[in-house]
Amino acid sequence: MQVSSQGHAEKLSVIVAGDEGSARLDRVLAARLPELSRSRLKALILAGRVQIGPAAVRDPAYHVGRGDTITIDVPEATPAEPRAEAIALQIVYEDDDIIVIDKPAGLVVHPAAGHETGTLVNALIAHCGTSLSGIGGVKRPGIVHRLDKDTSGLMVVAKNDLAHRSLTAQFADHGRTGAMERGYLAFAWGVPNRPHGTIIAPIDRHPHAREKMAVREGGREAITHLETSATFDGRDGKPVASLLALRLETGRTHQIRVHLAHAGHPLLGDAVYGPHFKTKAVHLGPKSQAALTALGRQALHAYLLVIEHPRTGQIQHWESVLPEDLLLLKRALEAAL
């Protein structure tokens, strides 16, 4: 790959390798340019900023040929459009390169349709000012990964371009060759057959509901490791739910929620991927039912984050305790009340 730049604008050049011939343009670029998000690459393609030879290619699904030279014109990053908003953040760690926050449930990570304000990005702009990285795109400055609105827990944000590139590469690798690790605690319906296991099932957009993901043949590789930490009996004395510790080896949208639902153990409180399990609540004691109703979200918390610091190379480790709503659910389930 060749890179030339004018100011902060860049021209990137990629030559299609033999094993990439006939692959989709967007997938080849995503694999070769991990510092650019898939949405950013798609936008560049649609805007005519990606060329093969002298001609612009505006179709992300275009099939490239072996030996093709792809040129990508990446314009200078523009200032973040979202406004600074004084939203309190629970900061776990911060230095000149990164900021780690413990995100509460209900906080959207970046602006999107229906959530133009009141997001984590709005809060970060107020807290960090102009130090935020611009590589993540106009509406996602510094964001290298995200948690669903109703998932709580640890997130790391890049404060400059060096950190953004390093963290993007670490999240793309997901600890396969490096130190990065993401751990989650999940309350799920039922109990897995084995105390330790791995779910390997490809994930893609749901064929009929575009806001959902699904296990689909031909989708992107997705691997989730799980361990049963505790089981909870219902009012009849039979196991009805479990507490799972999960580790991601890939980072697909809604991966844990989709994989657990696919395995027959959807998250408690997941109205999108586990609505047909709602009737199982009758097996819970009244206090457990009340705690689940009060939860009002999927019972998922990102409790563990391990990264290699982008500048120092030191391994950094953070853990987050269960938030109050999940702690109340856990206590009610333990008491089978």
C-alpha positions as CSV (number, residue, x, y, z in Angstrom):
1,M,0.0,0.0,0.0
2,Q,1.3,3.4,-0.9
3,V,0.3,6.6,0.9
4,S,0.7,10.3,-0.2
5,S,-0.7,13.3,1.6
6,Q,-1.4,17.0,1.3
7,G,-2.1,18.5,4.7
8,H,-4.3,15.9,6.3
9,A,-5.8,14.7,3.0
10,E,-4.4,11.3,1.8
11,K,-4.3,9.3,-1.4
12,L,-4.1,5.6,-0.7
13,S,-3.2,3.0,-3.2
14,V,-3.9,-0.8,-2.9
15,I,-2.9,-3.5,-5.4
16,V,-5.3,-6.5,-5.3
17,A,-3.5,-9.6,-4.3
18,G,-4.0,-13.0,-6.0
19,D,-6.2,-14.4,-3.2
20,E,-8.4,-11.3,-3.3
21,G,-9.4,-11.5,-7.0
22,S,-13.2,-11.5,-7.6
23,A,-13.8,-10.3,-4.0
24,R,-16.1,-7.3,-3.3
25,L,-14.4,-3.9,-3.4
26,D,-15.6,-2.9,0.0
27,R,-14.4,-6.1,1.7
28,V,-11.0,-5.8,0.1
29,L,-10.6,-2.2,1.3
30,A,-11.9,-3.1,4.7
31,A,-9.3,-5.8,5.1
32,R,-6.5,-3.8,3.7
33,L,-7.3,-0.5,5.4
34,P,-8.4,-1.3,9.0
35,E,-7.9,2.4,10.0
36,L,-10.9,3.3,8.0
37,S,-14.3,2.1,9.1
38,R,-16.6,0.2,6.8
39,S,-19.1,3.0,6.8
40,R,-16.4,5.5,6.0
41,L,-15.1,3.3,3.1
42,K,-18.7,2.9,1.7
43,A,-19.2,6.7,1.8
44,L,-15.9,7.2,-0.1
45,I,-17.0,4.7,-2.7
46,L,-20.4,6.2,-3.2
47,A,-18.9,9.6,-3.4
48,G,-16.7,8.6,-6.3
49,R,-13.5,8.9,-4.4
50,V,-12.4,5.3,-5.1
51,Q,-10.9,4.5,-8.5
52,I,-9.7,1.4,-10.3
53,G,-7.4,2.5,-13.0
54,P,-8.7,5.8,-14.4
55,A,-12.4,5.1,-13.6
56,A,-14.3,5.8,-10.4
57,V,-16.1,2.8,-9.0
58,R,-19.3,3.8,-7.1
59,D,-20.6,0.3,-6.3
60,P,-19.3,-1.2,-3.0
61,A,-20.2,-4.7,-4.3
62,Y,-18.1,-4.3,-7.4
63,H,-15.9,-7.4,-7.8
64,V,-12.2,-6.5,-8.2
65,G,-9.7,-8.3,-10.3
66,R,-6.3,-9.7,-9.5
67,G,-3.6,-7.1,-9.9
68,D,-6.1,-4.2,-10.0
69,T,-4.7,-0.9,-8.6
70,I,-7.3,0.8,-6.3
71,T,-6.8,4.4,-5.5
72,I,-8.7,6.0,-2.6
73,D,-8.9,9.7,-2.2
74,V,-9.4,10.4,1.6
75,P,-10.3,14.0,2.1
76,E,-9.2,16.0,5.1
77,A,-11.2,15.3,8.2
78,T,-13.8,18.0,8.8
79,P,-14.6,19.2,12.3
80,A,-17.1,17.1,14.2
81,E,-20.7,18.3,13.6
82,P,-22.1,17.2,16.9
83,R,-22.2,20.0,19.5
84,A,-20.5,19.8,22.9
85,E,-23.0,18.9,25.7
86,A,-22.3,18.9,29.4
87,I,-23.1,15.3,30.1
88,A,-21.5,13.6,33.1
89,L,-19.1,10.8,32.3
90,Q,-17.8,8.1,34.6
91,I,-14.2,8.3,33.7
92,V,-12.1,5.2,34.6
93,Y,-8.8,6.3,33.1
94,E,-7.5,9.2,31.0
95,D,-4.2,10.5,29.6
96,D,-3.1,12.4,26.5
97,D,-3.9,9.6,24.2
98,I,-7.0,7.7,25.4
99,I,-10.0,8.0,27.7
100,V,-11.7,5.0,29.2
101,I,-15.3,5.4,30.4
102,D,-17.8,3.2,32.1
103,K,-20.9,3.8,29.9
104,P,-24.3,3.7,31.6
105,A,-27.2,1.9,30.0
106,G,-29.4,4.2,28.0
107,L,-26.5,6.3,26.6
108,V,-26.2,6.2,22.8
109,V,-22.5,6.2,21.6
110,H,-22.7,8.4,18.6
111,P,-25.3,10.5,16.8
112,A,-27.6,8.7,14.4
113,A,-31.2,9.0,13.2
114,G,-33.4,9.7,16.2
115,H,-30.4,10.4,18.5
116,E,-28.7,13.5,17.2
117,T,-28.0,14.9,20.7
118,G,-27.3,13.5,24.1
119,T,-24.8,11.0,23.0
120,L,-21.4,9.9,24.3
121,V,-19.8,11.8,21.4
122,N,-21.5,15.0,22.5
123,A,-20.2,14.4,26.0
124,L,-16.7,13.7,24.8
125,I,-16.5,16.8,22.6
126,A,-17.4,18.8,25.7
127,H,-14.8,17.0,27.8
128,C,-11.9,16.6,25.4
129,G,-12.5,19.6,23.1
130,T,-10.3,19.7,20.0
131,S,-8.1,16.8,21.1
132,L,-10.5,14.2,19.7
133,S,-9.3,12.1,16.8
134,G,-10.9,13.0,13.4
135,I,-10.2,9.6,11.7
136,G,-13.4,8.1,13.0
137,G,-15.5,10.3,10.8
138,V,-17.5,13.5,11.3
139,K,-20.1,12.0,13.7
140,R,-17.8,9.5,15.4
141,P,-14.7,11.3,16.5
142,G,-12.4,9.1,18.4
143,I,-14.8,6.1,18.5
144,V,-13.0,2.8,17.7
145,H,-15.7,0.5,19.1
146,R,-19.2,0.9,20.6
147,L,-21.7,-0.6,22.9
148,D,-25.4,-0.8,22.2
149,K,-27.5,1.9,23.8
150,D,-28.8,-0.5,26.5
151,T,-25.5,-2.3,27.2
152,S,-23.5,-0.8,30.0
153,G,-19.7,-1.0,30.6
154,L,-16.2,-0.2,29.6
155,M,-15.3,1.7,26.4
156,V,-12.0,3.2,25.2
157,V,-11.9,6.3,23.0
158,A,-8.9,7.6,21.0
159,K,-7.9,11.2,21.7
160,N,-5.5,11.6,18.7
161,D,-4.7,9.9,15.4
162,L,-1.9,7.8,16.7
163,A,-4.2,6.3,19.3
164,H,-7.0,5.8,16.8
165,R,-4.8,3.9,14.4
166,S,-3.4,1.6,17.1
167,L,-6.7,0.9,18.8
168,T,-8.4,0.3,15.4
169,A,-5.8,-2.3,14.6
170,Q,-6.2,-3.9,18.1
171,F,-9.9,-4.2,17.8
172,A,-9.6,-5.6,14.3
173,D,-7.3,-8.3,15.7
174,H,-9.4,-8.9,18.8
175,G,-6.6,-10.5,20.8
176,R,-5.7,-13.2,18.3
177,T,-2.1,-12.0,18.1
178,G,-2.1,-9.2,20.7
179,A,-3.1,-8.6,24.3
180,M,-6.5,-7.0,23.7
181,E,-9.5,-8.6,25.5
182,R,-13.1,-7.7,25.9
183,G,-15.2,-9.5,28.6
184,Y,-18.9,-9.3,29.2
185,L,-21.3,-10.5,31.9
186,A,-24.7,-11.7,30.7
187,F,-27.8,-12.9,32.3
188,A,-29.4,-15.4,29.9
189,W,-32.4,-17.7,29.9
190,G,-31.7,-21.3,30.5
191,V,-28.4,-23.0,31.2
192,P,-25.9,-24.1,28.5
193,N,-25.3,-27.8,28.2
194,R,-21.6,-27.4,29.0
195,P,-19.9,-25.0,31.5
196,H,-17.4,-23.9,28.9
197,G,-18.1,-23.5,25.2
198,T,-17.6,-21.5,22.0
199,I,-20.2,-20.3,19.6
200,I,-18.9,-20.1,16.0
201,A,-21.6,-18.8,13.7
202,P,-21.4,-16.2,10.9
203,I,-23.4,-13.0,11.3
204,D,-25.0,-10.7,8.7
205,R,-28.0,-8.4,8.4
206,H,-31.4,-10.1,9.0
207,P,-33.0,-10.8,5.6
208,H,-36.3,-9.2,6.5
209,A,-35.7,-6.9,9.5
210,R,-32.8,-4.6,8.5
211,E,-32.4,-3.2,12.1
212,K,-31.5,-6.7,13.3
213,M,-28.6,-9.0,12.7
214,A,-28.9,-12.8,12.3
215,V,-26.8,-16.0,12.0
216,R,-26.6,-16.4,8.2
217,E,-24.6,-18.6,5.9
218,G,-22.1,-16.4,4.1
219,G,-22.1,-13.8,6.8
220,R,-19.0,-12.5,8.5
221,E,-17.0,-14.8,10.8
222,A,-18.2,-14.4,14.5
223,I,-16.7,-16.3,17.5
224,T,-17.9,-16.0,21.1
225,H,-16.4,-17.9,24.0
226,L,-18.5,-18.4,27.1
227,E,-18.3,-19.8,30.6
228,T,-21.2,-20.4,33.0
229,S,-20.5,-18.5,36.2
230,A,-23.8,-19.2,38.0
231,T,-27.2,-20.8,37.6
232,F,-30.5,-19.6,39.0
233,D,-33.5,-21.7,40.0
234,G,-37.1,-20.6,39.4
235,R,-39.9,-20.8,41.8
236,D,-40.3,-24.6,41.0
237,G,-36.7,-25.3,42.0
238,K,-35.5,-26.0,38.4
239,P,-32.8,-23.9,36.7
240,V,-34.3,-21.1,34.7
241,A,-31.5,-18.7,34.0
242,S,-27.7,-18.4,34.2
243,L,-24.9,-15.8,34.5
244,L,-22.4,-16.1,31.7
245,A,-18.9,-14.7,31.3
246,L,-18.2,-14.1,27.7
247,R,-15.2,-13.1,25.6
248,L,-15.3,-11.9,22.1
249,E,-12.9,-13.1,19.4
250,T,-14.6,-11.0,16.8
251,G,-16.6,-7.8,17.0
252,R,-19.8,-8.1,15.0
253,T,-22.8,-5.9,15.6
254,H,-25.0,-7.3,18.3
255,Q,-22.7,-10.4,18.3
256,I,-23.4,-11.6,21.9
257,R,-27.2,-11.0,21.6
258,V,-27.4,-12.8,18.3
259,H,-25.2,-15.8,19.3
260,L,-26.9,-16.4,22.6
261,A,-30.3,-16.2,20.9
262,H,-29.1,-18.6,18.2
263,A,-27.9,-21.0,21.0
264,G,-31.3,-20.9,22.6
265,H,-30.2,-18.7,25.6
266,P,-31.2,-15.1,24.8
267,L,-30.4,-12.4,27.2
268,L,-32.9,-11.6,29.9
269,G,-34.7,-8.4,28.9
270,D,-33.7,-8.5,25.2
271,A,-36.9,-7.3,23.5
272,V,-35.2,-7.6,20.0
273,Y,-33.6,-11.1,20.1
274,G,-35.5,-12.8,22.9
275,P,-39.2,-11.6,22.8
276,H,-40.5,-15.2,22.6
277,F,-38.8,-16.0,25.9
278,K,-40.8,-13.3,27.7
279,T,-43.3,-15.9,29.0
280,K,-40.5,-17.6,30.9
281,A,-40.7,-14.8,33.4
282,V,-43.6,-16.6,35.0
283,H,-41.1,-19.2,36.3
284,L,-39.3,-16.5,38.3
285,G,-40.2,-15.4,41.8
286,P,-42.1,-12.2,42.2
287,K,-39.0,-10.1,43.2
288,S,-37.0,-11.5,40.3
289,Q,-39.9,-10.6,37.9
290,A,-40.0,-7.1,39.4
291,A,-36.3,-6.7,39.0
292,L,-36.4,-7.8,35.4
293,T,-39.3,-5.5,34.6
294,A,-37.5,-2.6,36.3
295,L,-34.4,-3.4,34.3
296,G,-36.0,-2.5,31.0
297,R,-33.0,-3.5,28.9
298,Q,-30.9,-6.5,27.9
299,A,-29.0,-7.8,30.8
300,L,-25.5,-7.3,29.4
301,H,-22.5,-5.5,30.9
302,A,-19.0,-5.0,29.4
303,Y,-17.0,-5.7,32.6
304,L,-13.4,-6.2,31.3
305,L,-11.2,-4.3,28.9
306,V,-7.5,-5.1,28.2
307,I,-5.5,-3.1,25.6
308,E,-1.9,-2.4,24.7
309,H,-1.4,1.4,25.3
310,P,-1.0,3.0,21.9
311,R,2.0,5.1,22.9
312,T,3.8,3.2,25.6
313,G,3.0,-0.4,24.6
314,Q,2.2,-1.3,28.2
315,I,-0.7,-3.7,28.8
316,Q,-3.5,-2.0,30.6
317,H,-6.4,-3.7,32.3
318,W,-9.7,-2.4,33.6
319,E,-12.7,-4.0,35.2
320,S,-16.1,-2.7,36.0
321,V,-18.5,-4.0,38.6
322,L,-22.2,-4.7,37.8
323,P,-24.3,-1.6,37.8
324,E,-27.0,-1.2,40.3
325,D,-29.9,-2.5,38.1
326,L,-28.0,-5.7,37.2
327,L,-26.9,-6.2,40.8
328,L,-30.5,-6.0,42.0
329,L,-31.5,-8.6,39.3
330,K,-28.6,-10.9,40.4
331,R,-29.5,-10.7,44.1
332,A,-33.2,-11.5,43.4
333,L,-32.3,-14.4,41.1
334,E,-29.8,-15.8,43.7
335,A,-32.5,-15.8,46.3
336,A,-35.0,-17.3,43.9
337,L,-37.5,-14.7,45.1
